[in-house]
Amino acid sequence: MTRKIVWLLLSCLMVLTLVLASCEEADTGGTVTTEDKGQTVTVGGEEDVGTGPGTATTVGEEQDKPQYGGRLTIATIAAPAAWNPGAVAGGSAGQAAIVLEQILGRNWAEGEAGTGKYNFVGGVPEWGGVGGNLAESWEIPGVGVWVLHIRQGVHWAYHPEFEASRLVGGREMTAEDVAYSIEWMRDNPKSAGMVSEPGLFTNTTVERNSTWT
């Protein structure tokens, strides 16, 4: 049952988002100060001053600031049959997860880059490996009862060439979007959830308690 509940939450894939992160370079032990009349370079406590175009000392390149957008190309084993993974009962649904965020995900603090407790090969092995994603946090006050606290500040992607994207127009995602997604899976007999776990989805009810819960 635990794995079934995890599958329910992980199956409700939402928001097309890509996050770009900048990488910091290692400290070189010196500092560079750019002024109007030249460049002051301090290395190991000694200072050299260049005041004109003849200065040839190169200390490092200024880091570029991260920018929104761009294109990322990833090789996969199959093409997605649809961009709504809830409508696909098959392995190709997993390909859409590359670009769609999930309600819950992996607890990366316990992964190989953190404590190393989990490697997440093949999925999430147990509850300790579950982490927040679109749901910032969650509670389980009773058997089969989940309270999801949706992360604020997450917006739908906006691309003017696509009708679906124009409809949401980059607005902020709320608990209503998550509730609708779960109910859509429950109410469509051919959805991935109803095909794989009909008993679980048939008995699912959803309540909206607030904008974010």
PLY file of the C-alpha trace (Angstrom):
ply
format ascii 1.0
element vertex 213
property float x
property float y
property float z
element edge 212
property int vertex1
property int vertex2
end_header
0.00 0.00 0.00
2.89 2.35 0.78
4.31 1.95 -2.71
0.84 2.47 -4.19
0.43 5.78 -2.38
3.88 6.89 -3.48
2.96 5.96 -7.06
-0.25 7.99 -6.79
1.62 11.10 -5.74
4.52 10.66 -8.12
2.11 10.01 -11.02
0.51 13.46 -10.78
3.14 15.16 -12.89
2.67 18.89 -13.24
4.52 22.04 -14.25
6.90 22.35 -17.20
9.92 23.96 -15.57
13.65 23.87 -15.99
15.91 25.38 -13.37
19.28 26.69 -14.47
21.99 26.88 -11.81
25.32 28.63 -11.98
28.51 26.97 -10.83
31.08 28.81 -8.76
34.77 28.46 -9.54
37.31 27.66 -6.85
38.98 30.55 -5.01
42.36 31.38 -6.55
43.71 32.97 -3.41
43.75 36.49 -4.88
41.32 39.29 -5.59
40.54 41.35 -8.67
39.20 44.89 -8.43
38.11 46.63 -11.63
38.30 50.43 -11.60
37.67 53.18 -14.13
41.38 53.68 -14.93
42.67 50.14 -14.88
42.77 46.87 -12.98
44.30 46.19 -9.59
45.45 42.59 -9.13
46.41 41.26 -5.70
48.07 37.84 -5.61
49.77 36.50 -2.50
49.87 39.93 -0.87
51.64 41.69 -3.77
49.81 44.29 -5.83
50.24 45.00 -9.55
48.46 47.89 -11.20
47.59 48.00 -14.90
46.52 51.37 -16.20
46.21 50.93 -19.93
45.52 48.63 -22.84
49.04 47.24 -22.67
48.30 45.29 -19.47
48.48 41.57 -20.28
47.85 40.03 -16.85
44.87 37.62 -16.95
43.47 36.46 -13.62
40.13 34.94 -14.57
36.93 35.46 -16.48
33.91 37.07 -14.94
31.19 34.50 -14.41
28.08 34.82 -16.53
24.83 35.33 -14.70
22.29 32.49 -15.15
19.56 33.31 -17.63
16.02 31.97 -17.96
15.25 29.70 -20.89
17.38 27.77 -23.33
17.29 24.26 -24.75
18.41 21.01 -23.11
18.73 17.86 -25.26
18.57 14.46 -23.53
18.80 11.01 -25.14
16.04 8.62 -24.00
15.07 5.02 -24.69
11.60 5.92 -26.00
9.63 8.87 -27.29
6.81 10.14 -25.05
3.44 8.98 -26.37
1.80 12.09 -24.87
2.84 15.08 -22.81
0.21 14.18 -20.22
1.74 11.13 -18.50
-1.53 10.52 -16.70
-3.09 9.62 -20.04
-0.45 7.01 -20.87
-0.35 3.59 -19.22
3.09 2.43 -20.28
6.80 2.97 -20.08
6.75 6.00 -22.35
4.97 7.95 -19.60
8.23 8.07 -17.70
9.87 10.06 -20.48
7.60 13.01 -19.77
8.93 13.10 -16.20
12.16 14.53 -17.58
10.45 17.88 -18.14
7.47 17.68 -15.75
7.74 18.29 -12.03
6.19 15.86 -9.53
4.25 16.46 -6.31
6.81 14.50 -4.32
10.26 13.43 -5.39
13.53 12.15 -4.03
15.17 13.35 -0.83
18.48 14.37 -2.38
19.97 15.17 1.03
19.98 11.40 1.61
21.31 10.63 -1.90
24.84 10.11 -3.14
25.56 13.84 -3.07
24.42 13.96 0.57
24.60 11.23 3.20
24.85 8.47 0.59
22.09 6.42 2.22
20.21 5.96 -1.07
21.35 5.79 -4.67
17.77 5.96 -6.03
18.51 3.38 -8.70
15.11 2.02 -9.68
13.14 4.61 -7.72
12.52 5.54 -4.09
13.18 2.51 -1.84
11.41 3.69 1.34
9.85 6.71 3.03
13.20 8.11 4.09
14.01 8.63 0.44
10.90 10.71 -0.27
11.39 14.47 -0.48
9.23 17.46 -1.23
8.95 18.87 -4.72
5.79 20.68 -5.85
4.50 19.83 -2.40
6.88 21.63 -0.07
5.80 19.48 2.87
3.10 16.99 3.78
1.35 15.37 6.73
-0.28 11.97 7.24
-2.76 12.52 10.10
-4.45 9.15 9.59
-4.36 5.97 7.55
-4.86 6.86 3.90
-5.14 10.60 4.63
-2.58 12.96 3.11
-2.35 16.72 3.61
-0.17 18.35 0.95
1.24 21.85 1.42
1.90 23.15 -2.08
5.08 25.13 -2.70
4.46 28.79 -3.44
6.23 30.67 -6.20
5.97 27.90 -8.83
4.61 29.16 -12.15
3.33 27.42 -15.22
5.67 27.73 -18.17
4.64 30.20 -20.83
5.26 29.74 -24.54
3.18 31.94 -26.87
3.22 29.39 -29.71
1.30 26.71 -27.78
-2.39 27.02 -26.97
-2.21 25.17 -23.65
0.63 27.40 -22.53
-1.29 30.52 -23.51
-4.27 29.37 -21.42
-2.30 29.26 -18.17
-0.21 32.27 -19.18
2.57 31.72 -16.67
0.27 32.00 -13.66
1.23 30.60 -10.27
0.31 26.99 -9.53
-2.06 26.39 -6.60
-3.60 23.47 -4.72
-6.55 23.63 -7.15
-4.26 22.53 -9.98
-3.01 19.56 -7.98
-6.53 18.57 -6.92
-7.75 18.77 -10.52
-4.89 16.57 -11.70
-5.66 13.84 -9.15
-9.39 13.97 -9.87
-8.74 13.80 -13.60
-6.79 10.58 -13.07
-9.58 9.16 -10.90
-12.45 10.07 -13.25
-10.88 8.80 -16.48
-11.05 4.99 -16.74
-8.19 4.93 -19.28
-5.81 7.05 -17.21
-2.54 5.53 -16.04
-3.77 5.49 -12.44
-7.05 3.73 -13.16
-5.37 1.17 -15.40
-2.59 0.32 -12.93
-4.29 0.88 -9.54
-8.09 1.08 -10.07
-8.94 0.19 -6.47
-6.74 2.91 -5.05
-7.92 5.68 -7.38
-11.63 4.75 -7.25
-11.67 5.36 -3.49
-9.72 8.63 -3.66
-11.40 11.86 -2.57
-9.82 15.31 -2.75
-10.53 18.36 -0.56
-9.37 21.94 -1.10
-8.66 23.49 2.29
-6.90 26.63 1.11
-5.01 28.09 -1.83
-1.94 26.06 -0.90
-3.38 23.01 0.93
0 1
1 2
2 3
3 4
4 5
5 6
6 7
7 8
8 9
9 10
10 11
11 12
12 13
13 14
14 15
15 16
16 17
17 18
18 19
19 20
20 21
21 22
22 23
23 24
24 25
25 26
26 27
27 28
28 29
29 30
30 31
31 32
32 33
33 34
34 35
35 36
36 37
37 38
38 39
39 40
40 41
41 42
42 43
43 44
44 45
45 46
46 47
47 48
48 49
49 50
50 51
51 52
52 53
53 54
54 55
55 56
56 57
57 58
58 59
59 60
60 61
61 62
62 63
63 64
64 65
65 66
66 67
67 68
68 69
69 70
70 71
71 72
72 73
73 74
74 75
75 76
76 77
77 78
78 79
79 80
80 81
81 82
82 83
83 84
84 85
85 86
86 87
87 88
88 89
89 90
90 91
91 92
92 93
93 94
94 95
95 96
96 97
97 98
98 99
99 100
100 101
101 102
102 103
103 104
104 105
105 106
106 107
107 108
108 109
109 110
110 111
111 112
112 113
113 114
114 115
115 116
116 117
117 118
118 119
119 120
120 121
121 122
122 123
123 124
124 125
125 126
126 127
127 128
128 129
129 130
130 131
131 132
132 133
133 134
134 135
135 136
136 137
137 138
138 139
139 140
140 141
141 142
142 143
143 144
144 145
145 146
146 147
147 148
148 149
149 150
150 151
151 152
152 153
153 154
154 155
155 156
156 157
157 158
158 159
159 160
160 161
161 162
162 163
163 164
164 165
165 166
166 167
167 168
168 169
169 170
170 171
171 172
172 173
173 174
174 175
175 176
176 177
177 178
178 179
179 180
180 181
181 182
182 183
183 184
184 185
185 186
186 187
187 188
188 189
189 190
190 191
191 192
192 193
193 194
194 195
195 196
196 197
197 198
198 199
199 200
200 201
201 202
202 203
203 204
204 205
205 206
206 207
207 208
208 209
209 210
210 211
211 212
